[in-house]
Amino acid sequence: MDRTANAVWKGNLKEGKGTLDTQSGTLKGIPYSFSARFEDESGKSGTNPEELIAAAHAGCYAMQFSHFLAENGTPADQLDAKAVVTLVPGTGITGSALTVVGKVPGIDAAKFQELAEKAKAECPVSKALGAIKVSLDARLG
């Protein structure tokens, strides 16, 4: 199974601009730029590769965790997963910090933590990010 995305970049690194498109059409002509990546801490001037990695990581993790919870006989009512990907200019991407708050009837905190950690280890995006530190803060909410 392959998934595709396309990036078009025009100009040099600092003044140039680009657009991103995905196979699904979810992203279509989405702008990205040096400013959006390295200067705009608000994140409102366009997307960037780190934001997209964070979205992929949070989404993949939530799906993997929901699978393990269902296998345990305690399916989640809701999982609110967030990933914060850290980029250190000149060094690169150094980490992805996952946070998840779960509404899971019938599970105790210890089992929730165990399955949360298992999902972190087995999520395909976590595995792909093996060169960086992946942390997890998981709690019932």
Secondary structure, DSSP 4 states (H G I P E B T S, - for coil): ----EEEEEES-TTT-EEEEEETTSSSEEEEEEHIIIII-TT--S-B-HHHHHHHHHHHHHHHHHHHHHHHTT---SEEEEEEEEEEETTTEEEEEEEEEEEE-TT--HHHHHHHHHHHHHH-HHHHHTTTSEEEEEEEE-
